[in-house]
Amino acid sequence: MTGRAIVVTGTDTDVGKTVFAAALAGALGASYWKPVQAGLENGGDAATVARLGGLSPDRILPETYRLTTPCSPDRAAEIDGVAIDPDRLTPPIVDGPLVIEGAGGVLVPLTGGLLFADLFARWQLPVVLVARTALGTINHSLLSIEALRQRGVPILGIAFTGEAAEHSEATIARIGGVKRLGRLPHLSPLDMATLRAAFAANFAVGDFR
């Protein structure tokens, strides 16, 4: 790759990692790739990233696997009669930065024997962990950090979403030994302009370069 690639993953599903990925791709002028899309309602996550991040069509790279059912990729592939080949999930070569988004949490299975964290370990690319600030985030975040570390995955830092929770955010960063990158608040309305402004106000772009 001619630019830096960053993986965006989460502590769970629906923690805001697609919105964060859109903000990050827009801020970096990056391309975006989601290797496996499970669930095609509303066009999938790529359509959301294009809209919220203001990415042109040429910066949205096609998914390697597009699966119909919104569930774990291993099960979605089974339902669709598709066999996921991990060797096909190699980050593409692009001109400039690349933001790669996983699916669900770090231990979501891609196949019967391969988890997303295992795939990240193969890639050896820096990972941003996205976590809610809501109740339960300390446990979920520290378990996710531990799972990544056990596999030797480089962690760039943690990005929070939601209302401010100073104690939880600081505790996770301290015990987990990770950089606290910032926090995206809930946005209403959520659109390209409000997301771009929120990212600029709460994150330092230099942390991702």
HELIX and SHEET records of a PDB file:
HELIX    1   1 LYS A   17  LEU A   28  1                                  12    
HELIX    2   2 GLU A   41  GLY A   43  5                                   3    
HELIX    3   3 ASP A   45  GLY A   53  1                                   9    
HELIX    4   4 PRO A   57  ARG A   59  5                                   3    
HELIX    5   5 PRO A   73  ASP A   80  1                                   8    
HELIX    6   6 PRO A   86  ARG A   88  5                                   3    
HELIX    7   7 PHE A  116  TRP A  123  1                                   8    
HELIX    8   8 THR A  137  GLN A  150  1                                  14    
HELIX    9   9 GLU A  166  GLY A  176  1                                  11    
HELIX   10  10 MET A  192  ASN A  202  1                                  11    
HELIX   11  11 VAL A  205  PHE A  208  5                                   4    
SHEET    1   A 6 SER A  31  TRP A  33  0                                        
SHEET    2   A 6 LEU A  98  GLY A 105  1                                        
SHEET    3   A 6 ALA A   5  GLY A  10  1                                        
SHEET    4   A 6 VAL A 127  ARG A 132  1                                        
SHEET    5   A 6 ILE A 155  THR A 161  1                                        
SHEET    6   A 6 ARG A 180  LEU A 184  1                                        
SHEET    1   B 2 VAL A  36  ALA A  38  0                                        
SHEET    2   B 2 TYR A  65  LEU A  67  1                                        
END                                                                             
